[in-house]
């Protein structure tokens, strides 16, 4: 059975989108996960499809860098569903409207993001109420 990660991240507003996406996809695949990037299905948002996709995934990885309202909207759906979620952001990113803002995992560059993802995916159900130590 393939495990699946639903990925929330800025797209058009992030000049590093393609490199960041590649890092997430490769790291996930190396850890035995498939990735779902919702915009691959098209730019038209569909709430029912989004909720179905979230139900079908094992966990969510969200990058709130660039403070995109659409990312926070999707993240709100995830938090309300109680699906396991790991929130990442570039160091210095202001964080808004999260159920657990102290759990955000900050990264400096794509290598650091990859290293954090490897640790998270090795133990995907770690306690979300506490920021992971050693990351």
Buried (B, 14 or more C-beta within 10 A) or exposed (E): EEBBBBBBBBBEEBEBBEEBBEBBBEBBEEBEBEBBBBEEEEEEEEEEEBEEBBEEBBBBBBBBBBBBEBBBEBBEBBBEEEBBBBBBBBEEBEBEEBBEEEBBBBBEEBEBBBBBBBBBBEEBEBEBEEBBEEB
